[in-house]
Amino acid sequence: MKPKNIYLLLCLAGAVLPLWQVIPWLLANGLNLPLFFEQLFANRVSAFFGMDVIVSAVVVFVLVGVEKSQLPPKWWWLPVPAVLVVGGSLGLPLFLYLREAKRESLAR
C-alpha cells in the first residue's frame, strides 16, 4: 500500500475515533468550554493526555509553517483547521497525505 493511502486511512481513523467520543459529550453539554477543560484536566491521567494533545497540536502548527512549501499551494493551510476542529490525530496524517500527494504529482 502506498504511503499516501496509509495517511488517508489514518486521517479517517483520526477523525472518526475522536469525534465518536466528543459528539455525544457536545450533544449533552453543548459548547461548554469551562466544563470541557475541567473534565479534560480532572485528574493526572486525563491531564497527561490533554497536555500531550496540546503539545502535539503546536507541533503540527509549527510543522505546517515550516514545511508549507512541501504542500500543494491551494491546500497547505488545511491541517490547521483539522487540528483545531478534531485534533492532531487528523491534522498530522492530513499534513503527511498532502505532502505525499505533492511529491507524487512532482514525480509525474
For each residue, the residues with C-beta under 8 A, 3 or more apart:
1: 5 6
2: 5 6 100
3: 6 7 96 100
4: 7 8 97 100 101 104
5: 1 2 8 9
6: 1 2 3 9 10
7: 3 4 10 11 93 94 96 97 100
8: 4 5 11 12 93 97
9: 5 6 12 13
10: 6 7 13 14 93 96
11: 7 8 14 15 90 93 94 97
12: 8 9 15 16
13: 9 10 16 17 89
14: 10 11 17 18 86 87 88 89 90 91 92 93 94
15: 11 12 18 19 82 86 89 90
16: 12 13 19 20
17: 13 14 20 21 89
18: 14 15 21 22 86 87 89 90
19: 15 16 22 23 86
20: 16 17 23
21: 17 18 24 25
22: 18 19 25 26
23: 19 20 26 27
24: 21 27 28
25: 21 22 28 29 36
26: 22 23 29 30 31
27: 23 24
28: 24 25
29: 25 26 32 35 36
30: 26
31: 26
32: 29 35 36
33: 36 37
34: 37 38
35: 29 32 38 39
36: 25 29 32 33 39 40
37: 33 34 40 41
38: 34 35 41 42
39: 35 36 42 46
40: 36 37 46 47 50
41: 37 38 46 47 50
42: 38 39 46 47
43: 46 47
44: 47 48
45: 48 49
46: 39 40 41 42 43 49 50
47: 40 41 42 43 44 50 51
48: 44 45 51 52
49: 45 46 52 53
50: 40 41 46 47 53 54
51: 47 48 54 55
52: 48 49 55 56
53: 49 50 56 57 87 88
54: 50 51 57 58
55: 51 52 58 59
56: 52 53 59 60 87 88 92
57: 53 54 60 61 83 84 87 88 91
58: 54 55 61 62
59: 55 56 62 63 88
60: 56 57 63 64 79 80 83 88 91 92 95
61: 57 58 64 65 80 83
62: 58 59 65 66
63: 59 60 66 67 92 95
64: 60 61 67 68 71 76 77 79 80 95
65: 61 62 68
66: 62 63
67: 63 64 70 71 95 99
68: 64 65 71 76 77
69:
70: 67 99 102 103
71: 64 67 68 75 76 95 98 99 102
72: 75 76 98 101 102 105
73: 76
74:
75: 71 72 78 98
76: 64 68 71 72 73 98
77: 64 68 80 81
78: 75 81 82 94 98
79: 60 64 82 83 91 92 94 95 98
80: 60 61 64 77 83 84 91
81: 77 78 84 85
82: 15 78 79 85 86 90 91 94
83: 57 60 61 79 80 86 87 88 90 91
84: 57 80 81
85: 81 82 90
86: 14 15 18 19 82 83 89 90 91
87: 14 18 53 56 57 83 90 91
88: 14 53 56 57 59 60 83 91 92
89: 13 14 15 17 18 86 92 93
90: 11 14 15 18 82 83 85 86 87 93 94
91: 14 57 60 79 80 82 83 86 87 88 94 95
92: 14 56 60 63 79 88 89 95 96
93: 7 8 10 11 14 89 90 96 97
94: 7 11 14 78 79 82 90 91 97 98
95: 60 63 64 67 71 79 91 92 98 99
96: 3 7 10 92 93 99 100
97: 4 7 8 11 93 94 100 101
98: 71 72 75 76 78 79 94 95 101 102
99: 67 70 71 95 96 102 103
100: 2 3 4 7 96 97 103 104
101: 4 72 97 98 104 105
102: 70 71 72 98 99 105 106
103: 70 99 100 106 107
104: 4 100 101 107 108
105: 72 101 102 108
106: 102 103
107: 103 104
108: 104 105
